[in-house]
Amino acid sequence: MNKVVFGAGRLGRLHFLYWNLGITAAMYFLVAVTTPDDAEGIADAIGNRFLGYLPLLWLSCAAATRRAHDRNHSGWFVVLLFVPVANIAAMLYLLLAPSFEMPNRYGEPASRQLTLSADELAQAKALLAAEAEAAERARNEALLTEDGSFDMHGLFRHNPALQGGTEESASSLPAPPPPPPG
C-alpha cells in the first residue's frame, strides 16, 4: 500500500506502462460516467470530474516517482511532468530508459523484487505438489462407491479424456490404487 500510494520503492518500465494505461482507462471511464445528457449539468460534471481526477493524478505521480526511483532519480523528477513540453520528454524518458540494474538508495531493482529464492521456490513446488495430490485423492474418493468399489461411470463423467468410451472399454481399465489411510 505504501508503494502504491506514496511512491516508495521502484517500478520497472513495463509495470509503469501498465499503471499509466490503467489510469488512462479510468480517466476515460470517469469522462463517460460524468458526461451530462443536457447542458444544465455541465458545471456538476466538471466538478465531479475534477474530484475523480485527483486520486488518479495522485496514483499517476506515485507511479512516476517509483519509476524515477528505478532510474536512481529523486521523486522531484515528477515535477517535470507538469512543465509543458518537458513533460513529453520526461514521460518518454520514464517509459523508454532501462532500469538501473544495481541496488540503489530506493531499494532492489524491480526485476529482482519479483524473483524467488531457492528456498521459496522449493516451498512453492512442495505446496503445489501437495495440492495436486490432495485434488487427485479427492477426485478418486468421489469415484468410490459406498461398498468400496470403483464407479467407472463416474470416471467417464469426471475425466473428459475418457468420455465416449463404452462399458467394455471401461471394464478393461485398471482400478485406481486405494486412497491412503487417514
C-alpha positions in Angstrom: 0.0 0.0 0.0 2.8 2.4 0.9 4.4 1.8 -2.5 1.2 2.4 -4.5 0.0 5.5 -2.6 3.2 7.2 -1.6 5.6 6.2 -4.3 8.1 4.3 -2.2 10.4 1.8 -3.9 11.0 1.1 -7.5 8.9 0.3 -10.6 10.1 -1.2 -13.9 9.2 0.1 -17.4 6.6 -2.5 -18.2 4.7 -2.1 -14.9 4.9 1.7 -15.3 3.3 1.4 -18.7 0.6 -0.8 -17.2 -0.1 1.7 -14.4 -0.4 4.5 -17.0 -2.7 2.5 -19.2 -4.9 1.6 -16.3 -5.1 5.2 -15.1 -5.8 6.4 -18.6 -8.6 3.9 -18.9 -10.0 5.0 -15.5 -10.0 8.6 -16.7 -11.9 7.8 -19.9 -14.4 5.8 -17.8 -14.7 8.9 -15.5 -15.5 11.1 -18.5 -18.0 8.6 -19.8 -19.8 8.4 -16.5 -19.8 12.1 -15.7 -20.8 13.4 -19.2 -24.2 15.1 -18.8 -27.1 14.5 -21.1 -28.0 18.2 -21.1 -26.2 21.5 -20.9 -27.6 22.2 -17.5 -25.4 19.6 -15.8 -22.1 20.7 -17.3 -21.0 22.5 -14.1 -21.7 19.5 -11.9 -19.9 17.2 -14.4 -16.8 19.4 -14.4 -16.7 19.3 -10.6 -17.3 15.6 -10.4 -14.5 15.0 -13.0 -12.1 17.2 -11.0 -12.8 15.3 -7.8 -12.4 12.0 -9.7 -9.2 13.1 -11.3 -7.4 13.9 -8.0 -6.9 10.4 -6.8 -5.9 9.3 -10.4 -3.4 12.1 -10.6 -2.0 11.1 -7.2 -1.6 7.5 -8.3 0.0 8.6 -11.5 2.5 10.8 -9.7 3.2 7.9 -7.2 3.9 5.5 -10.2 6.1 8.1 -11.9 8.0 8.7 -8.6 8.7 4.9 -8.3 9.8 4.8 -11.9 12.2 7.8 -11.3 13.5 5.8 -8.3 14.1 2.9 -10.6 16.3 5.2 -12.7 18.1 6.4 -9.5 16.5 9.8 -9.6 14.7 11.7 -6.8 10.9 11.8 -6.7 11.2 15.5 -7.6 11.8 14.4 -11.2 8.0 14.1 -11.4 7.7 17.9 -11.3 8.9 17.8 -14.9 5.6 16.1 -15.8 3.8 19.4 -15.0 6.0 21.6 -17.3 4.7 22.0 -20.8 6.9 20.3 -23.5 9.3 19.0 -20.8 6.5 16.7 -19.7 6.6 14.8 -23.1 10.4 14.3 -22.9 10.2 13.3 -19.2 7.4 10.8 -19.9 9.3 9.3 -22.9 12.4 9.0 -20.7 10.5 7.2 -17.9 8.9 4.9 -20.5 12.0 4.1 -22.5 15.0 4.3 -20.3 16.2 0.9 -18.9 16.1 0.2 -15.2 19.2 1.0 -13.1 20.3 -2.7 -12.6 22.1 -2.2 -9.3 20.5 -1.7 -5.9 20.2 2.0 -5.1 19.0 4.1 -2.2 15.4 3.3 -3.2 15.8 -0.5 -3.0 16.4 -3.5 -5.1 15.8 -3.4 -8.9 12.2 -4.1 -9.8 13.2 -7.2 -11.7 14.8 -8.7 -8.6 11.8 -7.9 -6.4 9.7 -10.5 -8.4 12.1 -13.4 -8.1 12.0 -16.2 -5.6 15.0 -17.5 -3.6 15.8 -21.2 -4.0 14.2 -22.0 -0.6 11.0 -20.1 -1.6 10.9 -21.9 -4.9 11.3 -25.3 -3.2 8.5 -24.4 -0.8 6.2 -23.3 -3.7 6.9 -26.6 -5.6 6.2 -28.7 -2.5 3.0 -26.8 -1.9 1.8 -27.2 -5.5 2.7 -30.9 -5.4 0.7 -31.4 -2.1 -2.3 -29.5 -3.6 -2.2 -31.7 -6.7 -2.0 -34.8 -4.7 -4.9 -33.7 -2.5 -7.0 -32.9 -5.5 -6.3 -36.3 -7.1 -7.1 -38.0 -3.8 -10.4 -36.1 -3.6 -11.3 -37.0 -7.2 -10.6 -40.7 -6.5 -12.6 -40.6 -3.3 -15.5 -39.1 -5.2 -15.5 -42.1 -7.6 -15.6 -44.7 -4.9 -19.0 -46.2 -4.1 -20.3 -46.9 -0.6 -19.2 -50.5 -0.8 -15.6 -49.5 -1.7 -15.8 -50.4 -5.4 -14.8 -48.0 -8.2 -17.6 -46.2 -10.1 -16.4 -46.4 -13.7 -19.3 -44.3 -15.0 -18.2 -41.6 -12.6 -14.7 -41.8 -14.1 -16.2 -41.0 -17.5 -18.2 -38.1 -16.1 -15.1 -36.6 -14.4 -12.4 -37.3 -17.0 -13.1 -35.7 -20.4 -10.2 -37.8 -22.0 -12.2 -41.0 -21.3 -15.6 -39.7 -22.4 -17.1 -41.6 -25.4 -15.8 -45.0 -24.2 -18.0 -48.0 -23.7 -18.7 -50.1 -20.7 -16.4 -52.8 -22.2 -13.6 -50.4 -22.5 -14.3 -49.1 -19.0 -14.1 -52.6 -17.5 -10.7 -53.1 -19.1 -9.3 -50.1 -17.3 -7.3 -50.9 -14.2 -8.7 -49.8 -10.9 -7.1 -46.9 -9.2 -5.0 -47.5 -6.1 -6.9 -47.3 -2.8 -6.7 -43.9 -1.1 -4.1 -43.6 1.6 -5.3 -44.3 5.1 -6.1 -41.3 7.3 
